[in-house]
């Protein structure tokens, strides 16, 4: 006898935050057939998704009414707190909140403490940029019990279970600190190469062939979008969790770059170029 395939229940999803990462992630869920309601602080960003069949909510509170799953993909802890203020009273028992922003474990624990009984919380920040978000190939670091939403997350990428609630947010902070730090180190190494009169291409190739090869590739990557101001936010959260002298130095590099309006909203590769060519 042929086994019946398990059919996915199309959970009603409220997606809050349609930035460079949120929009392609929401589009994946809409394409998978989930009834989708979206909200974004700037409503115009939601227009393409609405044209494809999503419903637009006027507020976060309106977006989550009747939702089975709430997904937040926001800029940082402050944005999450503001959304929580609006959303927490509206959630009904049985709802699962998937917090996918990079906010650190303290913010996740604070969020958990504000939810009513019967509301499940999963912290599931992602690894990868806009290209992988559009392809559904993100790396998802899921803390807490994600069983109820594993099929939802599968549309977005590959899930790694990291442990209890907050562990996904913690691991994401570790990964981002290493990546941003590596980019900063590569930029300074190339600045040293220039000061020593070495050919830029030769120095870059040598670094790329060594253990920092991944950081070299990221420092000069095209078509990805992880902005300098977000890098500063992540490093500040990390530096507040432990004594990290090297991270503090990298943070200062990127903080100075973020003061330039053109670099603050640009990918970290632009800030790396600033470090290389600094006087």
KABELQUI-V289318 format. One line per field, one symbol per residue. phi: phi as a letter, one per 20 degrees, with the letter a starting at -180 (. if undefined). burial: I if it has 16 or more other ideal C-beta (glycine too) atoms within 10 Angstrom, else O. A space follows every 10 residues. Layout:
phi: ???
burial: ???
This chain:
phi: .fffffeffe ffddddodfg efffffffff ffnffcdcbb gdggfegfff fepfedefbg fffefnfecd ddcdfrgfff ffffgeegfe fdgnfddded fecnffffff fgfeefgnde ccebfcdpdf ffffemcfed dddneegfcf fffffdreed fdpfgnffff ffffffffff ffffffffff ffgffenefg ffffffffed fegffffffc fdmcbcffff ffgffffffe ebecffffff gfgffffffe gfegeeffff fffffgdff
burial: OOOOOOOOOO IIIIIIIIII IIIIIIIIII OIOIIIIIII OOOOIIOOIO OOOIIOIOOI IIIIOOIIII IIIIIIIOII OOIIOIIIOI IOOOIIIIII IIIIIOIIOO IIOOIOOOII IIIIIIIIII OIIIOIOIII IIIIOIOIIO OIIOIIIOIO OIOOIIIIII IIIOIIIOII IIIIIIIIII IOIOOOOOOO OOIIOOIIOO OIOOIIOIIO IOOOIIIIII IIIIIIIIIO OOOIOOIOOI IOIIIIIIOO OOIIOIIIII IIIIIIOOO
